[in-house]
């Protein structure tokens, strides 16, 4: 087992659980580190931890938000759309008095993050979209409850610490929210507004993603005026867990230099 593979199975205990009141919700989040703020939005399966978050917390104040309606939070019947959720999460960042910050969204969280960016671009230093679900192929079918299907989420599930069996009630609650807010497809309004979104953006896909075709990254590069598209070798949909060292390295480099960042080829990353 390589050093990176061993590191993927170890999580530090540095993240502290906290809550913030925002937009009428009590929002749970985990926080660790110090430095420039990096707000992280989870995927459709809910908030999960990865070694990449620990590595990034060595240089950034990493804030892992839990979207209202996920995890142990109450049922969320108020949010009616992805833009609604994006506005709520932006108010949570305001309540933490972050000033300007970096924003990272994974999968479903990537769709929320890009709506956040088009609505309030002035608040963001940079945007990172990891396997985003904002633009998908025609007739794409979202796989429900990906944490129950590790082989779909990860290319190397054996490297990821075992997760507790999801509570069926939590899964049902989350799925009801996702079904309500997920339309329309395609999101014509979002794609129209992306063309005017000036925030420096990095789009990352794993080469072995079986949930969203990694070639969809090219659509973001075409539609966003300031976008870089990177493939991470030997990684699936949960690329931050499959390749934590590579993921943290390229994200850190991008957040530090933004438009001037250079791909570190020693981490097996390519700019197609």
Secondary structure, DSSP 8 states (H G I E B T S, - for coil): --HHHHHHT---S--EEEEEEETTEEEEEEEE--SSEEEEE-BTTB----HHHHHHHTTSEEEEE--TTSTTS----S--SHHHHHHHHHHHHHHTT--SEEEEEETHHHHHHHHHHHH-GGGEEEEEEES--SS--TT----S-GGG-HHHH-S-GGGS-------HHHHHHHHHHHHHH---SS-HHHHHHHTT--SEEEEEEETT-SSS-GGGHHHHHHH-TTEEEEEETT--SSHHHHTHHHHHHHHHHHHHHGGG----GGG-EE--
